[in-house]
């Protein structure tokens, strides 16, 4: 409530400094709460989680980064976008999320997704609500594990933290030499990666 703009992006150079040009990594953090229609509304093309203005802004930031030579774009979602049992997140807004994911896929934009608020850290490959597979890797580094997760909205569960006493954080690393991005879910007590994908 203290900021006029509730969604934002940050560009980084190879050593992790925030830059205004020459970025190799862009993180985009949308606001998944302030602009959404009520969760009980029927999921149609008229139902939105991001709002018309923010959705257009997200697409513009992805497109300009990719077209400007940024090799790595990470969406930092505050909600799990796909899981069916997270009623206040993307599961109830799949028409909009599916359309955004198809747009990213069809334009071949280099976008990865970090999600949250699932209360069960996991990494999966996503699919649409009607079963169409996406080439979308999704990592949820929600800090506290609350037992095994039923990841019903994914076509492949890669890893899940199935314990109640876990605590994790997410990490994004960019390698200049190999031109790769690695997303890791890291144990907060040992600082050791529990799951990584490059």
MDAnalysis code that builds the backbone (N, CA, C; Angstrom):
import MDAnalysis as mda
import numpy as np

u = mda.Universe.empty(594, n_residues=198, atom_resindex=np.repeat(np.arange(198), 3), trajectory=True)
u.add_TopologyAttr("name", ["N", "CA", "C"] * 198)
u.add_TopologyAttr("resid", np.arange(1, 199))
u.add_TopologyAttr("resname", ["UNK", "UNK", "UNK", "UNK", "UNK", "UNK", "UNK", "UNK", "UNK", "UNK", "UNK", "UNK", "UNK", "UNK", "UNK", "UNK", "UNK", "UNK", "UNK", "UNK", "UNK", "UNK", "UNK", "UNK", "UNK", "UNK", "UNK", "UNK", "UNK", "UNK", "UNK", "UNK", "UNK", "UNK", "UNK", "UNK", "UNK", "UNK", "UNK", "UNK", "UNK", "UNK", "UNK", "UNK", "UNK", "UNK", "UNK", "UNK", "UNK", "UNK", "UNK", "UNK", "UNK", "UNK", "UNK", "UNK", "UNK", "UNK", "UNK", "UNK", "UNK", "UNK", "UNK", "UNK", "UNK", "UNK", "UNK", "UNK", "UNK", "UNK", "UNK", "UNK", "UNK", "UNK", "UNK", "UNK", "UNK", "UNK", "UNK", "UNK", "UNK", "UNK", "UNK", "UNK", "UNK", "UNK", "UNK", "UNK", "UNK", "UNK", "UNK", "UNK", "UNK", "UNK", "UNK", "UNK", "UNK", "UNK", "UNK", "UNK", "UNK", "UNK", "UNK", "UNK", "UNK", "UNK", "UNK", "UNK", "UNK", "UNK", "UNK", "UNK", "UNK", "UNK", "UNK", "UNK", "UNK", "UNK", "UNK", "UNK", "UNK", "UNK", "UNK", "UNK", "UNK", "UNK", "UNK", "UNK", "UNK", "UNK", "UNK", "UNK", "UNK", "UNK", "UNK", "UNK", "UNK", "UNK", "UNK", "UNK", "UNK", "UNK", "UNK", "UNK", "UNK", "UNK", "UNK", "UNK", "UNK", "UNK", "UNK", "UNK", "UNK", "UNK", "UNK", "UNK", "UNK", "UNK", "UNK", "UNK", "UNK", "UNK", "UNK", "UNK", "UNK", "UNK", "UNK", "UNK", "UNK", "UNK", "UNK", "UNK", "UNK", "UNK", "UNK", "UNK", "UNK", "UNK", "UNK", "UNK", "UNK", "UNK", "UNK", "UNK", "UNK", "UNK", "UNK", "UNK", "UNK", "UNK", "UNK", "UNK", "UNK", "UNK", "UNK", "UNK", "UNK", "UNK"])
u.atoms.positions = np.array([
    [0.822, -1.205, 0.000],
    [0.000, 0.000, 0.000],
    [0.854, 1.251, 0.000],
    [2.139, 1.128, 0.274],
    [3.011, 2.302, 0.326],
    [3.563, 2.707, -1.035],
    [3.292, 1.892, -2.067],
    [3.880, 2.144, -3.368],
    [2.782, 2.327, -4.413],
    [2.982, 3.303, -5.275],
    [1.988, 3.563, -6.320],
    [1.914, 2.391, -7.293],
    [3.059, 1.805, -7.634],
    [3.099, 0.653, -8.533],
    [3.390, -0.593, -7.719],
    [2.502, -1.566, -7.779],
    [2.644, -2.759, -6.953],
    [3.324, -3.895, -7.706],
    [3.536, -3.741, -8.991],
    [4.269, -4.734, -9.764],
    [5.476, -4.046, -10.372],
    [6.548, -4.821, -10.571],
    [7.798, -4.187, -10.966],
    [8.724, -5.197, -11.637],
    [9.785, -4.699, -12.266],
    [10.832, -5.551, -12.801],
    [12.182, -4.989, -12.390],
    [13.196, -5.850, -12.386],
    [14.561, -5.444, -12.069],
    [15.489, -6.116, -13.069],
    [16.419, -5.351, -13.622],
    [17.415, -5.885, -14.543],
    [18.767, -5.994, -13.833],
    [19.484, -7.098, -14.117],
    [20.771, -7.351, -13.484],
    [21.843, -7.612, -14.544],
    [23.078, -7.227, -14.212],
    [24.200, -7.603, -15.071],
    [24.803, -8.911, -14.585],
    [25.940, -9.308, -15.155],
    [26.497, -10.623, -14.886],
    [26.961, -10.801, -13.446],
    [27.340, -9.719, -12.787],
    [27.828, -9.852, -11.412],
    [26.732, -9.582, -10.383],
    [25.495, -9.379, -10.855],
    [24.375, -9.215, -9.939],
    [24.035, -7.788, -9.582],
    [24.671, -6.827, -10.259],
    [24.324, -5.429, -10.011],
    [23.051, -5.056, -10.763],
    [22.250, -4.196, -10.157],
    [21.062, -3.672, -10.828],
    [21.520, -2.666, -11.881],
    [21.009, -2.819, -13.105],
    [21.437, -1.969, -14.211],
    [20.222, -1.433, -14.973],
    [20.463, -0.405, -15.775],
    [19.416, 0.138, -16.649],
    [19.690, -0.157, -18.110],
    [20.757, -0.857, -18.416],
    [21.083, -1.269, -19.777],
    [22.116, -2.378, -19.718],
    [22.172, -3.184, -20.755],
    [23.139, -4.270, -20.791],
    [22.842, -5.401, -19.832],
    [21.571, -5.633, -19.549],
    [21.187, -6.676, -18.598],
    [21.315, -8.060, -19.214],
    [21.619, -9.040, -18.366],
    [21.597, -10.439, -18.781],
    [20.422, -11.176, -18.136],
    [19.873, -10.603, -17.073],
    [18.751, -11.217, -16.359],
    [17.715, -10.156, -16.027],
    [16.455, -10.457, -16.304],
    [15.346, -9.605, -15.865],
    [14.427, -10.432, -14.986],
    [14.120, -9.932, -13.811],
    [13.085, -10.543, -12.983],
    [11.855, -9.652, -13.043],
    [10.706, -10.280, -13.226],
    [9.439, -9.553, -13.287],
    [8.563, -10.070, -12.153],
    [8.114, -9.167, -11.299],
    [7.288, -9.544, -10.152],
    [5.908, -8.922, -10.299],
    [4.928, -9.720, -10.730],
    [3.573, -9.187, -10.856],
    [2.861, -9.153, -9.508],
    [1.812, -8.360, -9.436],
    [0.938, -8.301, -8.261],
    [-0.242, -9.232, -8.531],
    [-0.290, -10.337, -7.815],
    [-1.313, -11.358, -8.065],
    [-2.546, -11.190, -7.170],
    [-2.637, -10.091, -6.436],
    [-3.722, -9.919, -5.476],
    [-4.586, -8.698, -5.770],
    [-3.952, -7.558, -6.006],
    [-4.685, -6.281, -5.994],
    [-5.690, -6.108, -7.118],
    [-5.484, -6.773, -8.251],
    [-6.298, -6.496, -9.431],
    [-7.196, -7.661, -9.833],
    [-7.200, -8.733, -9.043],
    [-7.904, -9.931, -9.481],
    [-9.399, -9.869, -9.195],
    [-10.145, -10.543, -10.076],
    [-11.576, -10.721, -9.874],
    [-11.791, -11.715, -8.738],
    [-12.984, -11.729, -8.135],
    [-13.249, -12.696, -7.057],
    [-13.006, -14.130, -7.519],
    [-12.406, -14.941, -6.641],
    [-12.067, -16.324, -6.984],
    [-13.296, -17.149, -7.331],
    [-14.467, -16.772, -6.800],
    [-15.684, -17.553, -7.042],
    [-16.264, -17.326, -8.436],
    [-15.812, -16.296, -9.141],
    [-16.309, -16.045, -10.491],
    [-15.957, -17.205, -11.413],
    [-16.814, -17.429, -12.416],
    [-16.555, -18.480, -13.400],
    [-15.296, -18.145, -14.190],
    [-14.460, -19.163, -14.395],
    [-13.189, -18.971, -15.093],
    [-13.428, -18.907, -16.595],
    [-13.531, -17.682, -17.111],
    [-13.715, -17.435, -18.544],
    [-12.692, -16.399, -18.990],
    [-12.748, -16.019, -20.257],
    [-11.828, -14.997, -20.770],
    [-12.039, -13.655, -20.078],
    [-13.173, -13.461, -19.433],
    [-13.441, -12.209, -18.737],
    [-12.913, -12.166, -17.317],
    [-12.436, -13.304, -16.785],
    [-11.945, -13.345, -15.409],
    [-10.441, -13.115, -15.390],
    [-9.973, -12.223, -14.517],
    [-8.564, -11.867, -14.510],
    [-7.970, -11.923, -13.111],
    [-6.727, -12.356, -13.044],
    [-5.951, -12.267, -11.820],
    [-5.041, -11.044, -11.859],
    [-4.529, -10.720, -13.033],
    [-3.564, -9.634, -13.167],
    [-4.203, -8.289, -13.496],
    [-5.381, -8.322, -14.092],
    [-5.987, -7.077, -14.567],
    [-5.470, -6.745, -15.950],
    [-6.284, -6.077, -16.731],
    [-5.961, -5.793, -18.131],
    [-4.676, -4.973, -18.258],
    [-4.550, -3.920, -17.455],
    [-3.391, -3.031, -17.561],
    [-2.104, -3.748, -17.178],
    [-2.138, -4.502, -16.063],
    [-0.929, -5.197, -15.618],
    [-0.536, -6.309, -16.591],
    [-1.521, -7.044, -17.120],
    [-1.213, -8.102, -18.074],
    [-0.503, -7.535, -19.300],
    [-0.989, -6.415, -19.812],
    [-0.337, -5.767, -20.954],
    [1.079, -5.329, -20.580],
    [1.255, -4.838, -19.364],
    [2.571, -4.415, -18.886],
    [3.526, -5.605, -18.796],
    [3.050, -6.737, -18.262],
    [3.880, -7.943, -18.155],
    [4.357, -8.384, -19.537],
    [3.429, -8.452, -20.485],
    [3.800, -8.860, -21.844],
    [4.816, -7.902, -22.460],
    [4.618, -6.612, -22.241],
    [5.543, -5.620, -22.799],
    [6.933, -5.760, -22.193],
    [7.016, -6.021, -20.889],
    [8.323, -6.172, -20.241],
    [9.029, -7.444, -20.704],
    [8.286, -8.520, -20.925],
    [8.886, -9.756, -21.443],
    [9.395, -9.526, -22.860],
    [8.550, -8.954, -23.706],
    [8.905, -8.748, -25.113],
    [10.101, -7.821, -25.261],
    [10.105, -6.703, -24.544],
    [11.211, -5.751, -24.697],
    [12.521, -6.341, -24.195],
    [12.458, -7.148, -23.131],
    [13.682, -7.768, -22.626],
    [14.235, -8.760, -23.639],
    [13.379, -9.649, -24.138],
    [13.830, -10.657, -25.101],
    [14.325, -10.016, -26.384],
    [13.589, -9.036, -26.882],
    [13.983, -8.370, -28.124],
    [15.217, -7.495, -27.936],
    [15.490, -7.099, -26.680],
    [16.671, -6.291, -26.381],
    [17.907, -7.109, -26.064],
    [17.802, -8.435, -26.171],
    [18.959, -9.286, -25.989],
    [19.119, -9.886, -24.609],
    [18.164, -9.654, -23.695],
    [18.235, -10.282, -22.372],
    [17.997, -11.777, -22.553],
    [18.929, -12.598, -22.082],
    [18.870, -14.039, -22.318],
    [18.044, -14.792, -21.288],
    [17.782, -14.168, -20.147],
    [17.161, -14.880, -19.034],
    [16.078, -13.995, -18.412],
    [14.852, -14.472, -18.400],
    [13.727, -13.751, -17.803],
    [13.073, -14.685, -16.790],
    [12.944, -14.217, -15.564],
    [12.336, -15.039, -14.510],
    [11.119, -14.304, -13.961],
    [9.968, -14.940, -14.065],
    [8.743, -14.413, -13.471],
    [8.711, -14.833, -12.009],
    [8.588, -13.874, -11.110],
    [8.589, -14.130, -9.668],
    [7.149, -14.027, -9.149],
    [6.379, -15.078, -9.383],
    [4.964, -15.082, -9.013],
    [4.798, -15.263, -7.508],
    [3.901, -14.506, -6.904],
    [3.627, -14.650, -5.478],
    [2.613, -15.761, -5.207],
    [2.027, -16.326, -6.241],
    [1.048, -17.408, -6.115],
    [1.455, -18.577, -7.005],
    [1.075, -19.780, -6.593],
    [1.226, -20.935, -7.471],
    [0.252, -20.770, -8.629],
    [0.745, -20.882, -9.832],
    [-0.084, -20.569, -11.003],
    [-0.981, -21.696, -11.464],
    [-0.677, -22.925, -11.084],
    [-1.328, -24.045, -11.741],
    [-2.068, -24.997, -10.819],
    [-1.652, -25.110, -9.568],
    [-2.185, -26.199, -8.761],
    [-3.662, -26.015, -8.442],
    [-4.421, -27.081, -8.584],
    [-5.870, -27.017, -8.451],
    [-6.334, -26.739, -7.035],
    [-5.549, -27.100, -6.041],
    [-6.011, -26.950, -4.671],
    [-5.534, -25.663, -4.009],
    [-5.092, -24.703, -4.792],
    [-4.732, -23.399, -4.243],
    [-5.762, -22.390, -4.755],
    [-6.900, -22.334, -4.088],
    [-8.050, -21.601, -4.614],
    [-7.861, -20.118, -4.798],
    [-6.923, -19.516, -4.057],
    [-6.741, -18.073, -4.213],
    [-5.615, -17.741, -5.184],
    [-5.064, -18.735, -5.836],
    [-3.978, -18.504, -6.779],
    [-4.415, -18.719, -8.209],
    [-3.464, -19.085, -9.047],
    [-3.727, -19.181, -10.472],
    [-4.678, -20.280, -10.884],
    [-4.943, -21.248, -10.005],
    [-5.811, -22.370, -10.378],
    [-7.203, -21.906, -10.778],
    [-7.686, -20.835, -10.179],
    [-9.013, -20.333, -10.510],
    [-9.018, -19.337, -11.652],
    [-7.855, -19.097, -12.245],
    [-7.702, -18.088, -13.307],
    [-6.978, -18.690, -14.500],
    [-7.240, -19.979, -14.771],
    [-6.470, -20.701, -15.771],
    [-6.683, -20.198, -17.192],
    [-7.835, -19.638, -17.500],
    [-8.036, -19.116, -18.854],
    [-7.014, -18.027, -19.146],
    [-6.837, -17.114, -18.209],
    [-5.866, -16.032, -18.388],
    [-4.432, -16.552, -18.351],
    [-4.132, -17.420, -17.391],
    [-2.770, -17.950, -17.259],
    [-2.402, -18.793, -18.477],
    [-3.331, -19.640, -18.935],
    [-3.069, -20.454, -20.121],
    [-2.747, -19.583, -21.327],
    [-3.516, -18.518, -21.511],
    [-3.294, -17.629, -22.655],
    [-1.927, -16.962, -22.556],
    [-1.523, -16.553, -21.360],
    [-0.206, -15.943, -21.183],
    [0.899, -16.947, -21.465],
    [0.736, -18.178, -20.970],
    [1.751, -19.201, -21.201],
    [1.860, -19.558, -22.686],
    [0.727, -19.629, -23.365],
    [0.764, -19.893, -24.813],
    [1.472, -18.761, -25.545],
    [1.212, -17.532, -25.145],
    [1.847, -16.371, -25.768],
    [3.361, -16.427, -25.578],
    [3.820, -16.753, -24.363],
    [5.256, -16.891, -24.106],
    [5.836, -18.000, -24.975],
    [5.149, -19.141, -25.010],
    [5.614, -20.287, -25.801],
    [5.669, -19.959, -27.292],
    [4.595, -19.386, -27.812],
    [4.512, -19.113, -29.252],
    [5.555, -18.107, -29.711],
    [5.978, -17.212, -28.811],
    [7.001, -16.230, -29.157],
    [8.409, -16.697, -28.809],
    [8.510, -17.909, -28.233],
    [9.803, -18.487, -27.884],
    [10.613, -17.586, -26.958],
    [9.930, -16.948, -26.003],
    [10.610, -16.086, -25.047],
    [11.259, -16.937, -23.949],
    [12.461, -16.559, -23.490],
    [13.214, -17.365, -22.516],
    [12.754, -17.102, -21.084],
    [11.570, -17.601, -20.735],
    [10.963, -17.286, -19.446],
    [10.903, -18.526, -18.556],
    [11.361, -18.365, -17.323],
    [11.220, -19.373, -16.277],
    [10.266, -18.817, -15.220],
    [9.718, -19.692, -14.388],
    [8.718, -19.259, -13.415],
    [9.071, -19.729, -12.018],
    [9.171, -18.774, -11.084],
    [9.293, -19.081, -9.666],
    [7.965, -18.702, -9.021],
    [7.353, -19.654, -8.332],
    [6.047, -19.388, -7.741],
    [6.129, -19.513, -6.226],
    [5.048, -19.118, -5.571],
    [5.029, -19.179, -4.116],
    [3.658, -19.517, -3.584],
    [3.515, -19.421, -2.287],
    [2.256, -19.585, -1.565],
    [1.640, -20.962, -1.752],
    [2.458, -21.984, -1.975],
    [1.936, -23.334, -2.120],
    [2.076, -24.135, -0.830],
    [2.915, -23.643, 0.080],
    [3.124, -24.272, 1.387],
    [3.683, -25.691, 1.256],
    [4.244, -25.999, 0.118],
    [4.920, -27.280, -0.102],
    [5.924, -27.058, -1.224],
    [7.180, -26.804, -0.899],
    [8.168, -26.534, -1.939],
    [8.214, -27.662, -2.971],
    [8.253, -27.283, -4.255],
    [8.251, -28.286, -5.309],
    [8.789, -27.699, -6.605],
    [9.106, -28.572, -7.542],
    [9.494, -28.178, -8.891],
    [8.792, -29.131, -9.848],
    [8.213, -28.572, -10.899],
    [7.402, -29.369, -11.808],
    [7.431, -28.776, -13.203],
    [6.939, -29.563, -14.144],
    [6.678, -29.073, -15.484],
    [5.179, -28.834, -15.590],
    [4.803, -27.670, -16.080],
    [3.407, -27.269, -16.042],
    [2.645, -27.702, -17.280],
    [1.338, -27.785, -17.138],
    [0.457, -28.039, -18.264],
    [-0.772, -27.142, -18.115],
    [-1.539, -27.030, -19.174],
    [-2.750, -26.220, -19.093],
    [-3.831, -26.983, -18.359],
    [-4.894, -26.272, -18.008],
    [-5.991, -26.901, -17.280],
    [-6.734, -27.921, -18.128],
    [-6.528, -27.882, -19.458],
    [-7.166, -28.883, -20.325],
    [-6.172, -29.950, -20.764],
    [-4.992, -29.955, -20.147],
    [-4.046, -31.037, -20.372],
    [-2.982, -30.778, -21.411],
    [-3.001, -29.631, -22.080],
    [-1.954, -29.320, -23.047],
    [-0.643, -29.072, -22.317],
    [0.424, -29.704, -22.763],
    [1.711, -29.541, -22.102],
    [2.368, -28.225, -22.502],
    [2.955, -27.558, -21.532],
    [3.780, -26.387, -21.788],
    [5.242, -26.786, -21.634],
    [6.116, -26.001, -22.243],
    [7.540, -26.158, -21.964],
    [7.888, -25.185, -20.840],
    [7.141, -25.240, -19.735],
    [7.321, -24.314, -18.625],
    [7.808, -25.058, -17.393],
    [9.005, -24.708, -16.954],
    [9.538, -25.238, -15.710],
    [9.113, -24.292, -14.592],
    [8.537, -24.838, -13.547],
    [8.030, -24.027, -12.441],
    [8.667, -24.501, -11.143],
    [9.296, -23.584, -10.416],
    [9.877, -23.897, -9.115],
    [9.157, -23.096, -8.047],
    [8.724, -23.770, -7.000],
    [8.059, -23.113, -5.867],
    [8.959, -23.250, -4.655],
    [9.552, -22.131, -4.239],
    [10.434, -22.139, -3.077],
    [9.729, -21.524, -1.875],
    [8.449, -21.825, -1.721],
    [7.697, -21.360, -0.554],
    [8.450, -21.820, 0.698],
    [8.772, -20.916, 1.623],
    [9.772, -21.216, 2.650],
    [9.527, -22.461, 3.492],
    [8.278, -22.730, 3.894],
    [8.054, -23.814, 4.837],
    [7.284, -24.961, 4.204],
    [7.840, -26.157, 4.323],
    [7.150, -27.342, 3.848],
    [6.097, -27.785, 4.854],
    [4.919, -28.103, 4.368],
    [3.843, -28.556, 5.245],
    [3.348, -29.925, 4.797],
    [4.276, -30.808, 4.531],
    [3.903, -32.163, 4.157],
    [3.852, -32.362, 2.666],
    [3.615, -33.585, 2.222],
    [3.586, -33.903, 0.791],
    [2.518, -33.102, 0.049],
    [2.779, -32.864, -1.200],
    [1.885, -32.030, -2.008],
    [1.261, -32.851, -3.124],
    [-0.034, -32.627, -3.350],
    [-0.689, -33.258, -4.504],
    [-0.594, -32.274, -5.662],
    [0.375, -32.482, -6.511],
    [0.636, -31.524, -7.590],
    [-0.188, -31.917, -8.817],
    [-1.487, -31.732, -8.702],
    [-2.411, -32.262, -9.688],
    [-2.406, -31.512, -11.018],
    [-1.863, -30.321, -11.060],
    [-1.985, -29.518, -12.269],
    [-0.691, -29.510, -13.089],
    [0.179, -30.473, -12.850],
    [1.436, -30.544, -13.569],
    [1.510, -31.834, -14.368],
    [2.231, -31.811, -15.477],
    [2.369, -33.046, -16.236],
    [3.540, -33.884, -15.742],
    [4.439, -33.283, -14.951],
    [5.516, -34.076, -14.364],
    [6.018, -33.394, -13.104],
    [5.925, -34.090, -11.991],
    [6.455, -33.601, -10.736],
    [7.930, -33.985, -10.670],
    [8.818, -33.009, -10.629],
    [10.249, -33.273, -10.628],
    [10.802, -33.472, -9.222],
    [10.262, -32.733, -8.265],
    [10.763, -32.792, -6.898],
    [9.758, -32.128, -5.973],
    [9.587, -32.657, -4.775],
    [8.735, -32.030, -3.762],
    [9.311, -32.327, -2.390],
    [9.197, -31.355, -1.492],
    [9.673, -31.527, -0.129],
    [8.530, -32.098, 0.705],
    [8.587, -33.374, 1.014],
    [7.502, -34.047, 1.711],
    [7.726, -34.166, 3.200],
    [8.008, -33.058, 3.856],
    [8.199, -33.099, 5.301],
    [7.694, -31.791, 5.898],
    [7.401, -31.826, 7.191],
    [6.824, -30.662, 7.848],
    [7.849, -29.725, 8.458],
    [9.098, -30.162, 8.587],
    [10.087, -29.344, 9.280],
    [11.108, -28.739, 8.326],
    [10.785, -28.685, 7.039],
    [11.713, -28.119, 6.062],
    [11.597, -26.611, 5.981],
    [12.674, -25.969, 5.590],
    [12.666, -24.529, 5.339],
    [13.623, -24.272, 4.173],
    [13.142, -23.610, 3.142],
    [13.930, -23.429, 1.935],
    [13.894, -21.972, 1.472],
    [14.787, -21.664, 0.542],
    [14.718, -20.397, -0.187],
    [15.079, -20.661, -1.644],
    [14.689, -19.753, -2.525],
    [14.964, -19.894, -3.939],
    [16.205, -19.114, -4.333],
    [16.909, -19.605, -5.348],
    [18.142, -18.979, -5.813],
    [18.176, -19.020, -7.340],
    [18.525, -17.904, -7.962],
    [18.665, -17.820, -9.415],
    [20.113, -17.461, -9.735],
    [20.799, -18.318, -10.493],
    [22.191, -18.082, -10.892],
    [22.279, -18.021, -12.406],
    [23.028, -17.044, -12.907],
    [23.261, -16.901, -14.339],
    [24.743, -17.128, -14.606],
    [25.046, -17.977, -15.586],
    [26.422, -18.294, -15.949],
    [26.739, -17.655, -17.291],
    [27.672, -16.707, -17.290],
    [28.006, -15.967, -18.505],
    [28.641, -16.873, -19.560],
    [29.536, -17.755, -19.134],
    [30.260, -18.593, -20.078],
    [29.326, -19.539, -20.824],
    [28.471, -20.222, -20.080],
    [27.572, -21.188, -20.720],
    [26.245, -20.572, -21.152],
    [26.027, -19.294, -20.778],
    [24.779, -18.597, -21.120],
    [23.552, -19.377, -20.629],
    [23.611, -19.822, -19.365],
    [22.514, -20.584, -18.792],
    [22.003, -19.916, -17.517],
    [20.774, -20.240, -17.175],
    [20.178, -19.842, -15.906],
    [19.910, -21.103, -15.105],
    [20.266, -21.095, -13.840],
    [19.967, -22.207, -12.945],
    [19.077, -21.708, -11.819],
    [17.948, -22.377, -11.640],
    [17.062, -22.087, -10.514],
    [17.207, -23.222, -9.516],
    [17.451, -22.866, -8.268],
    [17.640, -23.868, -7.221],
    [16.692, -23.612, -6.054],
    [16.288, -24.693, -5.413],
    [15.582, -24.625, -4.142],
    [16.577, -25.118, -3.106],
    [16.905, -24.241, -2.150],
    [18.038, -24.456, -1.259],
    [17.560, -24.633, 0.178],
    [18.147, -25.588, 0.883],
    [17.848, -25.795, 2.296],
    [18.379, -24.607, 3.098],
    [17.493, -23.968, 3.865],
    [17.874, -22.758, 4.586],
    [18.818, -23.030, 5.749],
    [18.863, -24.262, 6.233],
    [19.724, -24.588, 7.373],
    [21.131, -24.956, 6.930],
    [21.247, -25.702, 5.833],
    [22.565, -26.164, 5.386],
    [23.114, -25.357, 4.204],
    [22.257, -24.539, 3.564],
    [22.622, -23.803, 2.341],
    [23.003, -24.725, 1.199],
    [22.518, -25.949, 1.224],
    [22.775, -26.909, 0.149],
    [21.551, -27.013, -0.752],
    [21.741, -27.047, -2.084],
    [20.598, -27.192, -2.991],
    [19.883, -28.532, -2.789],
    [18.580, -28.470, -2.707],
    [17.760, -29.677, -2.641],
    [17.304, -30.082, -4.036],
    [17.121, -29.088, -4.898],
    [16.738, -29.340, -6.286],
    [17.251, -28.190, -7.129],
    [17.786, -28.515, -8.302],
    [18.256, -27.482, -9.233],
    [17.892, -27.892, -10.652],
    [17.661, -26.895, -11.469],
    [17.447, -27.129, -12.907],
    [18.119, -26.009, -13.669],
    [18.808, -26.384, -14.752],
    [19.540, -25.404, -15.567],
    [18.908, -25.310, -16.940],
])
